[in-house]
Amino acid sequence: GATFMAAGSSAPELVTAFLGAFVTKGDIGISTILGSAIYNLLGISAACGLFSSVVSRLSCWPLFRDCLAYTISAAAVLAMIADNR
């Protein structure tokens, strides 16, 4: 559920960044995409934790898995855009 909530909340920024990077050839794209993703990853997770009334035990594996997936995704975005094609 949190993944769909994060995707839905960043959809407008993603469309704006896509249009800025690929249609109008502006330089707003990379910072908007990565900034929106970082905010959704950290901001929404922190707000859910702050407003939760249940104490949860967390393990290291989900955090490691999500950080690894985000790092690979961000590197793929930067690699695709870095070749200027």
N, C-alpha and C positions, 0 to 999 in steps of 0.2 A: 504494500500500500504506500509506503513512504517513497518508493521509487517512482510510482505513477504520480504522486503528489509533487515530487520534485520536478518531474518532466513537464507536468502541466503548468507549474508556476514559472518555468523558464522558457516556455514555448514562445511568448512574444519577443523576448530578447534573442532567442535563437533565430527566429525569422528575420528580425532586424539585422542581426549580425551576418546572416547568410546573404541578404540583399546588399548590405554594405560591402561585403568582401568579394562577392562574385558578380553581382549585377552592376553596381555603380563603381566598382574598383576602388572603393575607399579603404581607409586604414582602420576603420572602427571594428572590424570583424573579430580579430584574434582576441583582443582584450575583452570584448563583450562576451564572447563564447566562454572563455576560460574564467572570467570574473563571475559570470552567472553560475557556472558550474561549481565554482568554489563556494559561493554564497549558499547555493542549494545544499551542497554537501555538509557544510559546517553550520550555517544559520538555521536551517530547518531541523537538523538533528539536535542542535543545542536547545531550540525552542521546545521540541518534543520532550527532551529530557527535563527541562525546567518545569514544564507544566504537568508532568506526569505525577500521579499520586502514588505510584507503585515503585518500590525500590527494586531495580533489576540487577542481576548479576551478569556481567559481561565477560566474554572471553576474548583473547587476543586475535583469534582466527578471523572473525567477521571484519574487524578493523583492518587487519593486514590484507585480507582479500579485497575489500573495497578500495583501499589505498592503492593496491597494486593494479586493480582494474582501472582506476582513475588515472594513474600515472601512464599506463599503456595507452589509454584513450587520448590523453593530452599530448603525448609524444606523437601519436599517429596524426592528430590534427596539425600539429606544428610541422611534421615531416611532409604532409601533403601540401601545405601552403608554402613551405620554405623554397620549393623548387621554382616558384613564380610561373607556373603553367596553369 
